[in-house]
Each structure stands twice: as structure tokens, then as C-alpha cells.
Amino acid sequence: QRLSKGYPFLEAEVLYAVRHEFALTPADVLGRRMRLAFLNAKEAMNALPRVADLMQKELGWSNDQKAKEIQKTVSFLK
């Protein structure tokens, strides 16, 4: 499943980044692993909720932790 229209980045890449590249934040995934944050910050913002959902499930985050990670990533993208 694609994370964003117009860009080739997949949900599976989020899981790969967490499982094999030790990515711990959505900002890391969207910025350093996929580079979507630097290609198109608006599309990265649109992809953020799905990235956070995937990471929450994979990393066992609480809803509070997920909310904090989203807020930090929004600040990063701005």
C-alpha cells in the first residue's frame, strides 16, 4: 500500500525501517529513510497518521506516545 499519491513510498518501508534500520520516530522514517519530508512536506504530513499507526503497532506505543510522536513530527515538518 502506498503512503502517498505521486510518490513510490510503501507502508512496508515503514516496517522495514523499524525492524531492520532501527528507526524509532515518524520524523526519522519520513525524513531520513524515505526523504519524503524533504521532497514534499505536505505529502509527508498527509502520510504521518498512517506512519504513526504502523509504528505504534510495531513498537508497542501507547496512544499518548503516538500523539507525542505525531506532535514532534509536525514540528519537524513545519
VODRENDO-125397 format. One record per residue: residue number from 0; residue in three letters; z, y, x of N, C-alpha, C, O in turn. Coordinates in steps of 0.02 Angstrom, whole numbers, always signed. Layout:
residues N
 num residu     nZ     nY     nX    caZ    caY    caX     cZ     cY     cX     oZ     oY     oX
 NUM    ALA      Z      Y      X      Z      Y      X      Z      Y      X      Z      Y      X
...
***
This chain:
residues 78
 num residu     nZ     nY     nX    caZ    caY    caX     cZ     cY     cX     oZ     oY     oX
   0    GLN     +0    -59    +42     +0     +0     +0     +0    +62    +45    +40    +67    +91
   1    ARG    -45   +109    +30    -47   +172    +68    +10   +218    +49    +32   +219     -8
   2    LEU    +33   +255    +97    +86   +305    +85    +59   +371    +61    +94   +409    +28
   3    SER     -4   +384    +77    -33   +449    +61   -108   +442    +51   -142   +405    +86
   4    LYS   -133   +478     +2   -205   +479     -8   -238   +517    +50   -212   +569    +71
   5    GLY   -293   +491    +73   -328   +527   +126   -306   +510   +197   -337   +532   +245
   6    TYR   -254   +471   +203   -230   +451   +270   -219   +376   +270   -201   +347   +218
   7    PRO   -230   +344   +326   -229   +270   +328   -160   +238   +335   -155   +178   +344
   8    PHE   -107   +277   +331    -40   +250   +345    -15   +207   +288    -22   +224   +229
   9    LEU    +14   +150   +306    +35    +99   +257   +111    +92   +254   +146   +107   +302
  10    GLU   +134    +68   +196   +206    +53   +189   +228     +3   +242   +284     +8   +268
  11    ALA   +186    -45   +257   +203    -96   +307   +218    -65   +375   +257    -93   +414
  12    GLU   +188     -8   +390   +201    +25   +454   +272    +52   +458   +302    +54   +511
  13    VAL   +299    +72   +401   +369    +95   +399   +414    +36   +418   +459    +43   +459
  14    LEU   +402    -21   +386   +443    -80   +400   +435   -102   +473   +484   -121   +505
  15    TYR   +375   -100   +499   +363   -117   +569   +402    -70   +615   +434    -93   +663
  16    ALA   +399     -6   +601   +434    +43   +642   +509    +31   +643   +541    +37   +695
  17    VAL   +537    +13   +586   +609     -1   +582   +625    -66   +618   +673    -69   +657
  18    ARG   +587   -118   +604   +603   -185   +630   +588   -194   +704   +624   -229   +739
  19    HIS   +535   -162   +728   +512   -176   +796   +513   -116   +844   +510   -125   +905
  20    GLU   +518    -56   +817   +517     +3   +860   +582    +43   +855   +588    +97   +884
  21    PHE   +631    +16   +819   +698    +45   +814   +699   +115   +783   +742   +156   +799
  22    ALA   +652   +129   +737   +652   +192   +700   +711   +191   +653   +723   +142   +617
  23    LEU   +749   +246   +652   +810   +249   +611   +809   +304   +559   +854   +307   +517
  24    THR   +759   +348   +561   +757   +404   +514   +686   +413   +487   +638   +396   +521
  25    PRO   +680   +440   +426   +614   +455   +400   +577   +506   +443   +516   +503   +450
  26    ALA   +613   +553   +472   +581   +602   +516   +549   +568   +576   +495   +588   +597
  27    ASP   +583   +519   +603   +556   +481   +659   +492   +444   +638   +442   +445   +674
  28    VAL   +494   +411   +581   +436   +374   +557   +377   +421   +543   +322   +409   +567
  29    LEU   +390   +473   +505   +336   +518   +485   +311   +563   +542   +253   +583   +543
  30    GLY   +355   +578   +588   +337   +621   +644   +312   +584   +705   +255   +593   +726
  31    ARG   +354   +543   +733   +337   +511   +797   +296   +447   +790   +252   +435   +831
  32    ARG   +309   +407   +739   +274   +343   +733   +206   +351   +701   +157   +323   +724
  33    MET   +203   +389   +646   +140   +396   +609   +104   +461   +625    +43   +466   +619
  34    ARG   +141   +511   +645   +114   +578   +659    +91   +615   +596    +62   +669   +602
  35    LEU   +104   +588   +537    +84   +620   +475   +117   +689   +468    +86   +735   +441
  36    ALA   +178   +696   +491   +213   +760   +487   +175   +815   +523   +179   +873   +504
  37    PHE   +139   +797   +576   +102   +847   +615    +30   +854   +592     -1   +906   +603
  38    LEU     +5   +803   +559    -63   +807   +532    -65   +846   +466   -110   +886   +455
  39    ASN    -15   +833   +423    -13   +865   +358    +58   +860   +331    +78   +810   +302
  40    ALA    +96   +913   +340   +167   +914   +321   +175   +905   +245   +223   +874   +223
  41    LYS   +129   +931   +206   +132   +924   +133   +126   +850   +113   +164   +826    +71
  42    GLU    +80   +815   +143    +72   +743   +129   +132   +703   +154   +152   +654   +123
  43    ALA   +160   +724   +210   +220   +691   +235   +278   +701   +186   +317   +655   +174
  44    MET   +283   +760   +157   +334   +774   +107   +324   +731    +46   +372   +706    +16
  45    ASN   +261   +722    +26   +246   +679    -31   +263   +606    -17   +283   +569    -62
  46    ALA   +254   +584    +45   +268   +515    +64   +342   +502    +75   +364   +445    +74
  47    LEU   +379   +555    +87   +450   +548   +105   +492   +506    +57   +529   +463    +80
  48    PRO   +487   +515     -9   +529   +473    -53   +516   +398    -45   +563   +359    -45
  49    ARG   +453   +379    -38   +438   +308    -29   +461   +283    +39   +488   +227    +44
  50    VAL   +452   +322    +91   +476   +304   +157   +552   +294   +155   +578   +246   +183
  51    ALA   +587   +341   +123   +660   +336   +118   +681   +274    +79   +730   +241    +97
  52    ASP   +646   +258    +25   +661   +198    -14   +654   +135    +29   +698    +91    +28
  53    LEU   +599   +131    +65   +588    +73   +108   +641    +67   +162   +666    +12   +176
  54    MET   +658   +123   +192   +708   +123   +245   +778   +107   +218   +817    +73   +251
  55    GLN   +793   +132   +158   +858   +117   +128   +866    +42   +119   +917    +13   +136
  56    LYS   +815    +11    +93   +818    -62    +82   +823    -99   +148   +863   -146   +155
  57    GLU   +783    -79   +196   +781   -114   +261   +845   -105   +302   +868   -151   +334
  58    LEU   +872    -45   +300   +930    -28   +342   +997    -32   +305  +1050    -23   +335
  59    GLY   +995    -46   +240  +1057    -53   +202  +1093    +13   +190  +1154    +14   +186
  60    TRP  +1055    +67   +183  +1086   +132   +171  +1116   +136   +101  +1090   +105    +54
  61    SER  +1169   +173    +95  +1195   +191    +29  +1150   +246     +0  +1108   +274    +35
  62    ASN  +1159   +260    -64  +1121   +315    -94  +1137   +382    -61  +1094   +425    -54
  63    ASP  +1201   +391    -42  +1221   +453     -8  +1186   +460    +60  +1163   +514    +78
  64    GLN  +1183   +405    +97  +1149   +406   +162  +1075   +421   +154  +1047   +461   +192
  65    LYS  +1044   +391   +104   +973   +404    +92   +963   +478    +75   +916   +509   +100
  66    ALA  +1006   +506    +34  +1000   +577    +15  +1007   +622    +77   +970   +671    +84
  67    LYS  +1053   +605   +121  +1062   +644   +183  +1000   +640   +227   +979   +690   +256
  68    GLU   +972   +580   +233   +912   +571   +274   +852   +609   +245   +812   +638   +282
  69    ILE   +846   +610   +179   +793   +648   +147   +802   +722   +162   +754   +756   +180
  70    GLN   +863   +747   +154   +876   +818   +166   +860   +837   +238   +830   +890   +251
  71    LYS   +881   +796   +286   +866   +810   +356   +791   +810   +369   +765   +850   +408
  72    THR   +755   +765   +337   +682   +760   +347   +647   +820   +315   +599   +845   +342
  73    VAL   +671   +842   +257   +642   +902   +226   +650   +961   +273   +603  +1000   +282
  74    SER   +708   +968   +303   +718  +1023   +352   +671  +1016   +411   +643  +1066   +434
  75    PHE   +662   +956   +435   +615   +943   +490   +544   +962   +471   +508   +992   +511
  76    LEU   +524   +944   +411   +454   +957   +390   +441  +1031   +377   +385  +1054   +383
  77    LYS   +493  +1068   +359   +484  +1140   +347   +476  +1175   +413   +468  +1236   +415
***
